[in-house]
């Protein structure tokens, strides 16, 4: 399983809306529309960045290109 990431937009860190956690799993999520599904073209839909809270599992979706993520350096 991939290591958790931290995220921010500009200088503002992203925190989970449910538990205030700051560690997430990142994945790309398709934003499916009915029309594209109807014509079997779901692959052409726009995508978003999904941040899944590592603590509670709440899913946050972002389409803002300014979103940046990074892995925290391991403690030795």
Helices and strands as residue ranges (DSSP letters): E 5-9, E 12-13, E 24-30, H 34-38, G 42-44, E 47-53, E 59-62, E 67-71
